[in-house]
Amino acid sequence: MHWTEYLNPLLQGAWVTVQLTFYSTILGAVLAFAAGLGKTSPNMVLRTISIVYIEVFRGTSLLVQLFWLYFALPLLGQAIGVDLRLPPVLAGVLALSLNIGAYGAEVVRGAIQSVTKDQYEAAKALNFTQRQTLWSVSLPQAIPEMMPPFGNLAVQNLKDTALVSLISLSDLAFRAEQLRNFTQDSTTIYTMVLLMYFGMALVLTAAMKALERYVGRWRAAKA
């Protein structure tokens, strides 16, 4: 087969990879903010839940998390009489989101705690509530600090999507393996896959850089 014949199925798989990356990065960012803010909360319950979530998902393999959601969770549901089967796409997005969210939570926590004590003391002197301090003092200064690490996490998340091929989700890695098994043309297929992942990573990096510049202008406007 000529390399052009590989292109269509690989592009179909790449589109699945793009969707997985987009949805899991967005959901992961939401989880990161929730857990990062929870870890800095004075509320002991919220802080404990956040710490447990972060440590469990940072301390275990993404592959095991994916397999647990897809294979083990339905068995647990069977044991308690509840249908907990997840479609492959949902299991993939959830595993990726929970994983990137745990790592992102530490980025959020670190950025918030990097705001100087003087800023918090000034907010206290102005009788700001905790919510006002968070939205008017902490986040405007912390969010720009989060952007470069979040960009790295987003690219890592893109690369991690290859693991979902192991639960038969037709992403780029799965399509490549199907083609390789059919044609035995490993060199051409995996060279194309390598270039596709590299191209997607470049686009994602450029998008995150643009978002970083936008956030920088937003911070300047808030100052």
Secondary structure as GFF3:
##gff-version 3
##sequence-region A 1 223
A	DSSP	alpha_helix	3	39	.	.	.	ID=ss1
A	DSSP	alpha_helix	44	59	.	.	.	ID=ss2
A	DSSP	alpha_helix	62	67	.	.	.	ID=ss3
A	DSSP	pi_helix	68	72	.	.	.	ID=ss4
A	DSSP	alpha_helix	73	80	.	.	.	ID=ss5
A	DSSP	alpha_helix	88	113	.	.	.	ID=ss6
A	DSSP	alpha_helix	117	125	.	.	.	ID=ss7
A	DSSP	alpha_helix	130	133	.	.	.	ID=ss8
A	DSSP	pi_helix	134	138	.	.	.	ID=ss9
A	DSSP	alpha_helix	139	160	.	.	.	ID=ss10
A	DSSP	three_ten_helix	161	167	.	.	.	ID=ss11
A	DSSP	alpha_helix	172	183	.	.	.	ID=ss12
A	DSSP	alpha_helix	186	222	.	.	.	ID=ss13
###
